[in-house]
Amino acid sequence: GRMFAGLLVTFVVSLGLVLSGGVYVLLGGLGRVAIIVALIAQLILVGVLSVRVRSLSVGAARALFLAYAALNGLSFSIYFVAFDVPILIMAFGATALMFGGMAAASLIFNLQLDTLRPILFGGLIVMLLFGVLSFFMNFGLINTLLCYAGIALFMGYTAYDTSKIKDNYNYYATIGDSTMLEKASVFSALQLYLDFVNLMLYIIRLFSNSRGSKRN
């Protein structure tokens, strides 16, 4: 529920910027600076939630998560301009099905995926490196393969995070720590939010690449 609340905040902020024309300001000189500042702020917020989730109050943890979702809305507003609306709608639908399917499978079959953690983390580092290189190099058709790799990576992360969230819930519920259980739920929402958003971004790129190839 908190994850979808975060997604809703991101969507509302993005849509507000598009309808008000603010997204075109972000595409300008000073707007690009604002995007960079927002990205840095997002990294800081994720770092604070990750490192200090135990010491933060429940209210502060919720506020930081929603602030992160709102800042992400600045970046997402650009996608409404860069991509066709049908692509965004199809990408959201495909993401919801894949994300929901992997999360459900992890819960229903009680998957234990601890052994996947180093593989997923290694894959994340590789994808980040390729993401940085893509700013300076044109990978051409390799971009399509990277999209498939990114989709597989975050489907794996969805299943893994869902499994760990269930374990954490059972642990804190067993020891009766209701406060930490509430904080853990906020951090868990952030993990699932990141899985959903990154999965959707790779699907958007894949759909966009496919449509571009057909036009050519």
C-alpha positions, -999 to 999 in steps of 0.1 A, spaced: 0 0 0 28 24 8 46 16 -24 16 24 -44 11 56 -24 47 65 -34 39 58 -71 8 79 -69 28 108 -55 53 105 -83 25 104 -109 7 134 -95 39 155 -94 48 144 -129 13 151 -143 12 185 -125 45 195 -141 32 184 -176 -2 201 -173 14 233 -159 41 234 -185 68 232 -157 83 202 -175 95 225 -203 113 246 -177 131 215 -164 143 209 -200 160 243 -200 194 253 -186 184 260 -150 158 232 -151 186 207 -158 204 219 -128 172 214 -107 171 178 -121 207 171 -111 200 186 -76 169 164 -73 188 133 -82 215 141 -56 188 147 -30 171 114 -39 204 95 -33 208 113 0 172 104 11 177 67 1 210 67 20 194 82 51 165 57 50 189 28 45 214 37 72 192 54 98 159 36 95 163 22 131 169 57 147 143 76 126 108 81 139 80 64 120 67 98 108 102 109 96 106 76 77 73 81 60 81 117 52 115 108 37 99 81 15 72 104 2 97 132 -4 118 108 -24 87 98 -45 79 135 -51 115 143 -62 113 114 -86 83 130 -101 105 157 -114 125 132 -135 95 112 -145 77 143 -159 103 144 -187 92 109 -198 57 123 -207 75 146 -232 101 122 -244 78 92 -251 43 87 -266 15 83 -240 5 49 -255 40 36 -248 39 48 -212 4 32 -207 16 -1 -222 48 0 -201 29 6 -169 5 -22 -176 34 -46 -185 53 -35 -154 23 -41 -131 18 -76 -145 55 -86 -143 60 -70 -109 28 -85 -95 36 -119 -109 71 -121 -95 60 -108 -60 31 -132 -59 53 -162 -70 78 -153 -43 51 -153 -16 30 -182 -28 59 -206 -33 78 -192 -3 110 -187 -24 143 -184 -5 165 -164 -28 195 -155 -5 219 -171 -30 208 -147 -57 219 -116 -38 255 -114 -51 243 -122 -86 217 -94 -85 241 -69 -70 268 -78 -96 242 -73 -123 231 -40 -109 267 -27 -109 271 -38 -146 239 -21 -156 249 11 -138 283 11 -157 265 6 -190 241 33 -181 270 58 -175 287 47 -207 255 52 -227 259 89 -222 291 89 -241 286 60 -265 259 47 -289 254 10 -283 229 6 -311 212 -28 -311 230 -37 -278 206 -13 -261 178 -37 -268 197 -65 -251 205 -42 -222 168 -36 -218 160 -73 -216 189 -77 -191 175 -48 -170 140 -63 -170 153 -97 -159 174 -80 -132 146 -61 -116 122 -90 -119 148 -109 -99 151 -81 -74 113 -80 -70 112 -117 -61 142 -113 -38 130 -82 -20 95 -97 -15 110 -128 1 132 -107 24 103 -84 33 82 -114 44 111 -127 65 116 -93 82 79 -90 89 78 -124 105 109 -116 126 97 -82 140 61 -96 144 75 -125 164 96 -104 188 67 -79 192 85 -48 180 56 -29 165 76 4 161 104 -13 141 78 -33 122 63 0 111 97 15 101 106 -17 82 73 -15 63 83 20 51 118 9 40 102 -22 23 79 1 4 110 20 -8 127 -12 -20 96 -23 -39 91 12 -53 126 12 -67 121 -23 -82 89 -12 -99 102 21 -112 134 6 -126 115 -23 -142 92 2 -158 120 24 -171 136 -6 -189 103 -16 -203 97 19 -216 131 19 -233 124 -15 -249 90 -5 -262 104 28 -275 133 9 -293 109 -16 -308 86 12 -321 116 31 -335 128 0 -353 94 -6 -369 93 30 -382 128 27 -397 
